[in-house]
Amino acid sequence: MQVIKILVVDDHDLMRTGLVRILNDIDEFSVLGEADSGEQAIRLSRELNPDVVLMDVKMPGIGGVESTKRILAQNESIKIIAVTSCEDDIYPSRLLQAGAFAYLTKRADPAEVIKAIKIVVSGKPYFSQEIAQQLALKNTNLVNQFDSPFEHLSERELQIAMMIVRGEKAPEIAEKLNISAKTINSYRYRIFEKFNITNDVELVHFAIKHKAFDIDTLE
């Protein structure tokens, strides 16, 4: 029997512990480790070489999109299953572009999580029904009616906007992304200009208004 090696990534202890408990009850699964940040996920993926990474989409720090890119740059054979708490946001298409192989909502029951892992290991993608419906909508002529302003940010702009909304300051963001604080501020003002806002507080309200971020992730 092939044992599927799994890394669980989520910044919420309760969610992460629950997933680990569920997966460890399955004979053909082996949870190699847990991570509470994208940075830790990248390091553990390199050290543990899992078959599957259950990747929380919205986390402090570099977040799920950038983590997915960096993990797959290290080892493209790893299957990333993105997990989100909100299906009506901007992230499904971003994660797919980054190389995620499957997308689940946190409302998925244990049977669906187990099913998704087995399907991606077999080499096939998997999407929860809610995510599949959203992606289908984006491919219709109706998409412009539901378009989010955040869809028009570049990958780096979106990443920095996420970190600003979560309360991170320019020097902290610069250190995590390995670029200068001056460059971070240049991106910051470019984002403000695109959204016709003037400060970080307005960016937070703008993000909540357009459902770009879960309120829970701002805590």
C-alpha positions in Angstrom: 0.0 0.0 0.0 1.4 3.4 -1.0 1.5 5.8 1.9 0.7 9.4 1.0 2.9 11.9 2.8 1.2 15.1 3.8 2.2 18.5 5.1 -0.6 20.6 6.7 -0.3 24.4 6.6 -2.7 26.7 8.5 -2.2 29.6 10.8 -5.2 28.7 12.9 -4.2 26.0 15.5 -7.7 24.5 15.8 -8.1 24.1 12.0 -4.6 22.6 11.6 -5.0 20.2 14.6 -8.4 19.1 13.3 -7.0 18.3 9.9 -4.0 16.4 11.3 -6.3 14.3 13.5 -8.6 13.4 10.6 -5.7 12.5 8.2 -3.8 10.5 10.8 -6.8 8.2 11.1 -6.4 7.1 7.5 -4.1 4.1 7.1 -2.7 5.2 3.8 -1.9 8.8 5.0 1.1 10.0 6.9 1.2 13.6 8.2 4.9 14.5 8.1 4.5 17.9 9.7 2.6 21.0 10.4 3.3 24.7 9.5 1.6 27.8 10.7 3.0 30.2 8.0 4.0 30.2 4.4 7.7 30.6 5.3 7.6 27.5 7.5 5.7 25.6 4.8 8.5 26.3 2.3 11.2 25.1 4.7 9.3 22.0 5.8 8.5 21.1 2.2 12.2 21.2 1.3 13.1 19.1 4.4 10.3 16.6 4.4 9.5 16.2 0.7 5.7 15.6 1.1 3.5 14.2 -1.7 0.7 16.7 -0.8 0.6 20.1 0.9 -2.7 21.3 2.3 -2.1 25.0 2.0 -4.1 27.6 3.8 -4.7 30.5 1.3 -4.8 33.4 3.7 -2.0 33.6 6.3 0.2 36.3 7.8 3.5 36.8 6.0 4.0 35.8 2.4 0.7 33.9 2.2 -0.6 30.9 0.3 0.0 32.1 -3.3 3.7 33.0 -2.9 4.3 29.9 -0.7 2.8 27.7 -3.5 5.1 29.2 -6.1 8.2 28.8 -4.0 7.4 25.2 -3.0 6.8 24.2 -6.6 10.0 25.9 -7.7 11.8 23.6 -5.2 9.9 20.5 -6.2 7.3 20.6 -9.0 6.1 17.1 -8.2 4.4 18.2 -4.9 0.6 18.5 -5.2 -0.7 21.7 -3.5 -4.3 21.6 -2.3 -5.3 25.2 -1.6 -7.8 25.5 1.3 -9.9 28.7 1.8 -12.5 29.9 4.3 -14.3 31.9 1.7 -15.1 30.8 -1.9 -16.3 34.2 -3.3 -12.9 35.9 -3.2 -10.1 36.6 -5.7 -7.9 33.7 -4.9 -8.9 30.6 -6.8 -7.6 31.8 -10.1 -4.4 33.2 -8.5 -3.7 29.8 -6.8 -4.3 27.9 -10.0 -1.9 30.2 -11.8 0.7 29.6 -9.1 0.4 25.9 -9.7 -2.1 24.6 -7.1 -3.6 21.3 -8.1 -6.8 21.4 -6.1 -9.0 23.9 -4.2 -11.2 23.2 -1.2 -13.2 25.4 1.1 -12.9 25.0 4.8 -16.5 23.9 4.9 -15.5 20.7 3.2 -16.3 17.6 5.2 -13.6 15.0 6.1 -14.7 12.7 3.3 -14.2 15.4 0.7 -10.7 16.3 2.0 -9.7 12.6 1.9 -11.2 12.3 -1.6 -9.3 15.4 -2.9 -6.0 14.1 -1.6 -6.4 10.7 -3.3 -7.5 12.3 -6.6 -4.6 14.8 -6.8 -2.1 12.0 -6.0 -3.5 10.1 -9.0 -2.6 13.1 -11.1 -6.0 14.7 -11.5 -7.1 18.1 -10.3 -10.0 18.6 -7.8 -12.3 21.5 -7.0 -15.0 21.8 -4.4 -18.4 22.5 -5.9 -18.4 26.2 -4.7 -15.0 26.8 -6.3 -15.9 25.1 -9.5 -19.0 27.3 -9.8 -16.9 30.5 -9.2 -14.3 29.5 -11.8 -17.1 28.7 -14.3 -18.7 32.1 -13.7 -15.3 33.8 -14.3 -15.3 32.2 -17.8 -18.7 33.5 -18.8 -19.7 37.0 -20.0 -21.1 37.7 -16.6 -17.6 38.0 -15.0 -17.4 41.8 -15.4 -20.5 42.2 -13.2 -18.7 40.5 -10.3 -15.1 41.6 -11.0 -13.1 42.6 -8.0 -10.7 45.6 -8.2 -8.1 43.4 -6.6 -8.1 41.2 -9.7 -6.4 44.1 -11.5 -3.4 44.2 -9.2 -0.1 42.5 -10.2 1.0 39.5 -8.3 3.4 41.5 -6.2 0.9 44.3 -5.6 -1.7 41.8 -4.4 0.9 40.2 -2.1 1.9 43.5 -0.5 -1.7 44.7 -0.2 -2.5 41.5 1.7 0.3 42.2 4.1 -0.6 45.8 4.6 -4.2 44.9 5.4 -3.0 42.5 8.0 -1.1 45.3 9.7 2.4 44.6 8.6 4.7 47.6 8.2 7.0 48.4 5.3 10.3 47.3 7.0 8.7 44.0 8.1 7.3 43.4 4.6 10.6 44.3 3.0 12.4 41.8 5.2 10.0 39.0 4.4 10.0 39.6 0.6 13.8 40.5 0.5 13.3 43.8 -1.2 13.8 47.4 0.1 11.3 49.3 2.3 11.5 52.1 -0.3 10.3 49.6 -3.0 7.5 48.4 -0.7 6.3 52.0 -0.3 6.4 52.5 -4.1 4.1 49.5 -4.5 2.0 50.8 -1.6 1.3 54.2 -3.3 0.7 52.5 -6.6 -2.0 50.4 -5.0 -3.5 53.5 -3.4 -3.5 55.2 -6.7 -5.3 52.3 -8.4 -8.0 52.2 -5.8 -8.2 56.0 -5.4 -7.5 55.8 -1.6 -4.9 57.6 0.5 -3.9 55.4 3.5 -3.7 52.0 5.0 -6.9 52.3 6.9 -8.8 53.0 3.7 -7.2 50.0 2.1 -8.5 47.8 4.9 -12.0 49.1 4.5 -11.7 48.8 0.7 -10.5 45.1 1.0 -13.4 44.2 3.4 -15.9 45.9 1.1 -14.8 43.9 -1.9 -14.5 40.7 0.1 -10.8 40.4 -0.8 -9.9 39.3 2.7 -11.8 37.4 5.5 -12.3 39.5 8.6 -10.9 36.6 10.6 -7.5 37.0 8.9 -7.2 40.5 10.1 -7.1 39.5 13.8 
